[in-house]
Structure formats: C-alpha cells, structure tokens
Amino acid sequence: MHILKLIFKNSFRHKLRSSLTILGVAIAILAFGLLRTVISTWYLGVETASASRLVTRNAVSLVFPLPLSYKERIRQIEGVKSVSYGTWFGGLYIDEKHFFANYAVEPKTYLGMYPELTLLPDQKAAFFRDRKSAVAGLKLAERYGWKIGDIITLKGTIFPGTWDFVLHGIYKGRDQNVDETAFFFHWEYLNEAVKKVSHSWVDQVGWYMIEITDPNLAADVSLKIDQNFKNSLAETLTETEKAFTLSFISMTEAIVIAIQLVSFVIIFIIMAVVANTMAMTARERIGEYAIFKTLGFGGFHVAGLIFGESLFITMLGSVLGIVLTFPAAKIFSKALSAYFPVFNVETETIYMDVGASLIVACVAAIFPTWRAINIRIADGLRRIG
C-alpha cells in the first residue's frame, strides 16, 4: 500500500508535465480507437455476411447484367433453398451530395433471405402490394425526415429520368451492425419502365442472391451454378457473400493499409512522449534511488517505482481516451453517415486500446529503469543537492 501511495504521489510531483503527458496519451488513444473503428467498419460487411448466402454475378464484371431466365435454372440446382435478385439503381436524391445506396429487388424473396432487416407486418404488406413503393432504413429516413406515405424522388444515372417512389416501409436492423441507410424498391417497376425506353436492360438483373440449405455446400453449389452457365452468352461467377464483399474492399486495400499504418505510427509517437517523460523523471530522481539502495532496497523495488509510475500515467490517459472515443464516434458517425452507415466502437477496439497502452507504458519505462538500476550509489548520491 505504501508503494502504491508513493507511485501516486510521484506521478503528480510535476503536475504540468504529468497532465500534458496524460492528455497526450488520451488524444493518441482516441485517434487510435477512431482509426481502428474505421477499419473495423470497412470490413463490417465481411463480418456480417451470412455463410448460407451466395452471390452470382456476370463473370466479366458486375457492370454487365444477367438474364432473368437464369433464376429458375439456379433454383433447380441441388442445395439451393431460395433465389432472389437485384439491380443497382444508382439514383441521386436532390444532388450528388445526397448519395445513398439504392437498388431494385424482388421484394418477397429478398426480405425472406435477409431476416436481419425487420419490417412491421402492415408496412411489409403495403410494400408487397404497391409496385411503386419503396423501403428505407431507419437512419436514412431520420436523416431526411421521411415518413410513411412520403413521395421520394430520385434522379436516375444508370437509368435516366425522374423516378418517384412511395415510402411504404422503414426497416430496422435486427443487430446493431446492420446497415440502416439503404433504399430499395420493386425490380418489376424498374423493368416495366425500362421496356418503354430501352431493350438493353429488359428482363436483365445485376446479380442473384442465393440461399443454400447447408453452408458446407457453398463450394459445390457455386461450382454447379457456374458450370450450368459455362459457354453461355453471360457466364457467371458465384461466390460466398463474404467473398463478394471482400472483392469490393480489395479495390480500396491501399487506403485500408494507409489507415492501419497511421494508427500504429500514432502509438509509436505517444510511446516516445511517455518515454521522454519517464526519462526526465528518472534523471531527476537518481539521487532518491541511490538513497533507496543505501537503505537496502534492491533493483526490483526501483524498477517497481518507475514501471508503476509509467503504468499509472499511461493507463490514466488511456482510460480518458477510451471514454472520449464513444462520443467522438457518435459525432463522426453523424458527420459521415453517407460513407459509414454503421460506426460502432467494437469491444476488440477497446482491447487493442488497452493492449497498446500497456505496451507503451512498459517500453517507455525500460531505459529509465535500466539506467536507475545500474547507476552506482556513489554517483547517485553526488547528484543530491
């Protein structure tokens, strides 16, 4: 208990220096936590992907469509439980600044395949009934103040023109990591409109979503689907939902690596700051450590004082940084909700914060401890006064 009391008093012997070090650690841990949260959010689609869902797209590129006639042929393959399909719409709301994911789907099979999107029964029935209806996520509806029955107008980019939809449903995520910023509507409505102006996308879909009976059959079912359409005009590439999501992330891999490097650079910088603080502290107290040695205290006790002080200052700053991470994440989420629809601080990020703080505290105390232990008592006593 006396040692702990001494560590506490030593930590605040120089209040300004200690306070600035604690503040520096807190800011570093806050920045580190936010950057790690950005990375975990980037891979969120991979983590939430279902092992029971496959995605089939055009083997050349996702830009090229697939015939609607593929649906029944896929359904007949052994191991397939249900089939749905969708097309990326890419419409704009108001202008380019107000972008959100929007696509056309087959309503009943799509919602049946994604139970994590929860919709009230009356809203679901209204959505199924009206082909001009649409469903939006809760966060998206709150962002623009949409209510059930509102007319939502999107400007087409891939499919030119002005498109009006009636908002008949606002879905919520079953889990906190479910994206609540998407907007989807009836594929039939899109197909009927395209027939009037063009024939290139008539009875064509962007991709197929396939639910399988057993996740262990994913590889076999994928191979059967692709073999079924081999040498056709539109060959397919079928992969798990996780692999499909990773293919998009791979396009921005350089950005993810850069963010990871910056997060570790921050830890190295704060390690240098704490090490500098502990070095100055140990240098000022060399005489005190020499007196400890003359009283019979060994190197273990001296090391305990230095490491204890380093741990106390660093962990105090770490706790402050972790506490600040949560409100900062909420502000960050609101400001960049269009790019990060889900921005939650994961438990793993907190563990990484604590682990990084422990490493910083221990590494920063190594050199001062080594110097204090190895200095001779006579040399240490000469520095007194």
C-alpha positions in Angstrom: 0.0 0.0 0.0 2.9 2.4 0.8 4.4 1.7 -2.6 1.2 2.5 -4.4 0.8 5.7 -2.4 4.4 6.6 -3.3 3.7 5.9 -7.0 0.6 8.1 -7.0 2.5 11.0 -5.4 5.4 10.6 -7.7 3.1 10.7 -10.7 1.9 14.2 -9.9 5.1 15.6 -8.4 5.3 17.7 -11.6 1.7 18.3 -12.3 2.0 20.2 -15.6 4.3 17.6 -17.1 2.2 14.7 -16.0 -1.1 16.4 -17.1 0.3 17.1 -20.5 1.5 13.5 -20.8 -1.8 12.1 -19.7 -3.6 14.5 -22.2 -1.2 13.3 -25.0 -1.9 9.7 -24.3 -5.6 10.3 -24.2 -5.6 12.1 -27.6 -3.4 9.3 -29.1 -5.7 6.6 -27.8 -8.7 8.5 -29.0 -7.2 8.8 -32.5 -6.0 5.2 -32.5 -9.5 4.0 -31.4 -11.3 6.0 -34.1 -8.9 4.8 -36.8 -9.3 1.1 -35.7 -13.1 1.7 -35.7 -12.9 3.0 -39.3 -11.0 -0.2 -40.3 -13.5 -2.5 -38.5 -16.4 -0.6 -40.2 -14.7 -1.0 -43.5 -14.8 -4.8 -43.0 -18.2 -4.8 -41.4 -19.9 -6.3 -44.5 -17.4 -9.2 -44.3 -18.1 -9.8 -40.7 -21.9 -9.7 -41.0 -22.0 -11.8 -44.2 -24.1 -15.0 -43.9 -22.4 -18.3 -44.6 -25.7 -19.5 -46.1 -25.9 -16.9 -48.9 -24.1 -16.9 -52.2 -24.0 -14.1 -54.9 -23.9 -14.8 -58.6 -22.8 -12.1 -61.0 -21.6 -11.8 -64.5 -18.2 -13.4 -64.8 -16.8 -10.4 -66.8 -17.8 -7.7 -64.4 -20.6 -6.6 -62.1 -21.4 -3.9 -64.6 -22.8 -6.5 -67.1 -26.2 -7.9 -66.4 -27.5 -11.5 -66.3 -30.8 -12.8 -67.9 -33.8 -13.1 -65.6 -34.3 -16.6 -67.1 -31.3 -17.8 -65.0 -33.5 -17.7 -61.9 -35.4 -20.9 -62.5 -32.3 -22.8 -63.6 -30.4 -21.8 -60.4 -33.4 -22.8 -58.3 -33.3 -26.3 -59.7 -29.7 -26.9 -58.6 -29.4 -29.3 -55.6 -28.6 -27.5 -52.4 -30.3 -24.2 -53.4 -33.1 -23.2 -50.9 -34.2 -19.9 -52.5 -33.2 -17.4 -55.1 -33.6 -13.6 -55.2 -32.2 -11.0 -57.5 -31.4 -7.3 -57.6 -30.1 -4.5 -59.7 -28.0 -1.5 -58.6 -30.0 1.7 -59.4 -27.6 4.4 -58.5 -30.1 7.2 -58.3 -29.4 10.6 -56.7 -31.6 12.3 -54.2 -31.6 16.1 -54.7 -28.0 16.2 -55.9 -24.6 14.4 -55.8 -24.0 15.3 -52.2 -27.0 13.4 -51.0 -25.9 9.9 -52.0 -27.1 6.6 -50.5 -27.3 3.0 -51.7 -30.4 2.3 -53.7 -31.3 -0.7 -55.7 -34.2 -2.7 -57.2 -35.0 -6.1 -55.7 -37.6 -8.9 -55.8 -39.4 -7.9 -52.5 -40.7 -11.2 -51.1 -37.7 -13.4 -51.7 -35.3 -10.6 -50.8 -36.8 -9.8 -47.4 -37.2 -13.6 -46.7 -33.5 -14.1 -47.4 -32.4 -11.2 -45.2 -34.2 -11.6 -41.8 -31.8 -9.1 -40.3 -33.9 -6.4 -42.0 -37.0 -6.1 -39.7 -40.1 -4.5 -41.1 -43.6 -4.1 -39.4 -46.2 -6.5 -40.9 -48.5 -3.8 -42.2 -45.6 -2.0 -43.8 -44.4 -5.2 -45.4 -47.8 -5.9 -46.8 -48.1 -2.4 -48.2 -44.6 -2.7 -49.8 -45.6 -6.0 -51.5 -48.9 -4.6 -52.7 -47.7 -1.4 -54.5 -45.1 -1.7 -57.2 -44.2 2.0 -56.9 -43.5 1.6 -53.2 -40.0 1.6 -51.5 -38.4 0.8 -48.2 -35.8 2.9 -46.5 -33.5 2.2 -43.5 -34.3 4.0 -40.2 -31.1 6.1 -40.2 -31.7 7.2 -43.8 -35.4 8.1 -43.0 -34.3 10.1 -39.9 -31.6 11.9 -41.9 -34.1 13.3 -44.4 -37.1 13.4 -42.1 -39.0 10.9 -44.2 -42.3 9.5 -43.0 -44.6 6.6 -44.2 -46.5 7.8 -47.3 -44.0 10.4 -48.4 -43.1 10.6 -52.1 -39.3 10.1 -52.7 -37.9 11.3 -56.0 -34.6 10.0 -57.3 -32.8 11.2 -60.4 -31.6 8.3 -62.5 -27.9 8.0 -63.6 -27.7 4.5 -65.0 -31.4 4.6 -65.8 -32.1 8.2 -66.8 -35.2 10.1 -65.8 -37.0 11.1 -62.7 -38.3 8.3 -60.6 -41.0 8.7 -57.9 -41.5 6.2 -55.1 -44.0 6.0 -52.3 -42.3 5.2 -49.0 -44.3 2.3 -47.5 -41.7 0.9 -45.1 -38.9 1.9 -42.8 -36.8 -1.1 -41.7 -34.7 -1.5 -38.6 -31.6 -3.7 -38.2 -32.1 -6.8 -36.0 -28.5 -6.3 -34.8 -26.6 -3.1 -34.2 -24.2 -3.8 -37.1 -26.9 -3.9 -39.7 -26.8 -1.1 -42.3 -29.9 1.2 -41.8 -29.1 3.6 -44.7 -30.2 1.6 -47.7 -33.1 2.2 -50.0 -34.8 -0.5 -52.2 -37.8 -0.8 -54.4 -39.6 -3.3 -56.8 -37.5 -4.7 -59.6 -40.7 -5.1 -61.6 -41.3 -1.3 -61.5 -37.8 -0.7 -62.9 -38.2 -3.4 -65.6 -41.6 -2.1 -66.8 -40.2 1.4 -67.1 -37.1 0.2 -69.0 -39.2 -1.6 -71.6 -40.7 1.7 -72.7 -37.4 3.4 -73.5 -34.7 0.7 -74.0 -34.2 -3.0 -74.6 -30.7 -3.4 -73.2 -31.8 -4.0 -69.6 -35.2 -5.5 -70.2 -35.5 -8.8 -68.2 -32.0 -8.4 -67.0 -30.7 -8.3 -63.4 -27.5 -7.2 -61.8 -26.9 -10.2 -59.6 -28.6 -13.2 -57.9 -28.7 -13.8 -54.2 -28.9 -17.5 -53.4 -29.7 -19.1 -50.1 -28.4 -22.6 -49.7 -29.6 -25.4 -47.4 -26.2 -26.0 -45.8 -23.2 -23.6 -45.5 -20.9 -26.6 -46.1 -22.3 -26.9 -49.6 -21.2 -23.4 -50.7 -18.3 -24.5 -52.8 -20.2 -27.3 -54.5 -23.3 -25.2 -55.3 -21.1 -22.4 -56.6 -19.3 -24.7 -58.9 -22.6 -26.3 -60.2 -24.1 -22.9 -60.9 -21.1 -21.6 -62.9 -20.8 -24.9 -64.8 -24.5 -24.7 -65.6 -23.9 -21.4 -67.5 -20.5 -22.1 -68.9 -20.1 -21.2 -72.6 -23.3 -19.2 -72.5 -23.6 -15.6 -73.6 -23.5 -14.5 -70.0 -21.2 -16.7 -68.0 -21.4 -16.5 -64.2 -19.2 -16.1 -61.2 -20.6 -17.4 -58.0 -19.0 -16.8 -54.6 -20.0 -16.6 -51.0 -21.4 -13.3 -49.7 -18.2 -12.8 -47.7 -16.0 -13.2 -50.8 -18.3 -11.0 -52.8 -17.9 -8.2 -50.2 -14.2 -8.7 -50.0 -13.9 -8.2 -53.7 -15.1 -4.6 -53.2 -12.9 -4.0 -50.3 -9.8 -5.2 -52.3 -10.4 -2.2 -54.6 -9.6 0.2 -51.6 -7.0 -2.0 -50.0 -4.3 0.7 -50.3 -6.5 3.1 -48.2 -7.1 0.5 -45.5 -3.3 -0.2 -45.3 -2.6 3.5 -45.0 -5.1 3.9 -42.2 -3.6 0.9 -40.4 -0.1 2.3 -40.7 -1.2 5.7 -39.4 -2.8 4.1 -36.4 0.4 2.3 -35.5 2.5 5.5 -36.1 0.3 7.3 -33.5 1.2 4.6 -30.9 5.0 5.0 -31.7 4.7 8.7 -31.3 3.0 8.6 -27.9 5.5 5.9 -26.9 8.2 8.4 -27.5 6.4 11.1 -25.5 5.9 8.8 -22.5 9.5 7.6 -22.7 10.7 11.2 -22.7 8.6 11.9 -19.6 9.9 8.9 -17.7 13.5 9.6 -18.7 13.3 13.1 -17.3 11.6 11.8 -14.2 14.2 9.1 -13.6 17.1 11.5 -14.2 15.7 13.9 -11.6 15.3 11.2 -9.0 18.7 9.4 -9.4 19.7 10.7 -6.0 16.5 9.3 -4.4 17.0 5.9 -6.0 20.6 5.9 -4.6 19.2 6.6 -1.1 16.8 3.7 -1.6 19.7 1.4 -2.4 21.6 2.5 0.7 18.6 1.6 2.8 18.6 -1.9 1.4 16.1 -1.7 -1.4 17.1 -3.7 -4.4 16.7 -3.1 -8.2 13.4 -4.8 -8.1 11.9 -2.0 -5.9 13.4 0.8 -8.0 12.0 -0.9 -11.1 8.6 -1.2 -9.5 8.5 2.6 -8.8 9.4 3.5 -12.3 7.2 1.0 -14.1 4.4 1.7 -11.7 4.5 5.4 -12.4 4.7 4.8 -16.2 1.8 2.5 -16.0 -0.3 4.8 -13.8 0.2 7.9 -16.1 -0.3 5.9 -19.3 -3.3 4.0 -18.2 -5.0 7.1 -16.8 -4.6 8.7 -20.2 -5.8 5.5 -21.8 -9.0 5.4 -19.8 -9.7 9.1 -20.6 -9.1 8.4 -24.3 -11.3 5.3 -24.3 -14.1 7.2 -22.6 -13.9 10.0 -25.2 -13.9 7.5 -28.1 -17.6 6.8 -27.7 -19.0 10.3 -28.0 -16.4 11.1 -30.7 -17.6 8.0 -32.7 -21.2 9.3 -32.5 -20.2 12.7 -33.8 -18.1 11.1 -36.5 -20.9 8.8 -37.5 -23.4 11.6 -37.9 -21.0 13.7 -39.9 -20.1 10.9 -42.3 -23.2 8.8 -42.2 -23.3 8.6 -46.0 -19.9 6.8 -46.1 -20.0 4.9 -42.8 -23.7 3.9 -42.2 -22.6 1.9 -39.2 -19.9 3.3 -36.9 -19.8 1.4 -33.6 -16.8 1.0 -31.4 -16.2 -2.7 -31.2 -15.1 -4.5 -28.0 -12.0 -5.6 -29.9 -11.0 -2.0 -30.4 -11.1 -1.4 -26.6 -8.9 -4.4 -26.1 -6.5 -3.0 -28.6 -6.5 0.4 -26.9 -5.7 -1.3 -23.5 -3.0 -3.5 -25.1 -1.4 -0.6 -26.9 -1.4 1.4 -23.6 0.3 -1.4 -21.7 3.0 -1.8 -24.4 3.6 2.0 -24.4 3.9 2.1 -20.6 6.3 -0.9 -20.4 8.5 0.1 -23.3 8.7 3.7 -22.1 10.0 2.6 -18.7 12.7 0.1 -19.9 15.5 2.6 -20.5 15.0 4.8 -17.4 14.7 1.6 -15.2 17.9 0.2 -16.7 19.7 3.4 -16.0 18.4 3.8 -12.5 19.3 0.2 -11.5 22.8 0.3 -13.0 24.0 3.6 -11.6 26.4 3.3 -8.7 25.2 4.5 -5.3 28.2 7.0 -5.0 27.4 8.5 -8.4 23.8 8.8 -7.5 24.5 10.5 -4.1 26.7 13.1 -5.8 23.6 14.4 -7.6 21.7 15.3 -4.4 21.5 19.0 -3.8 
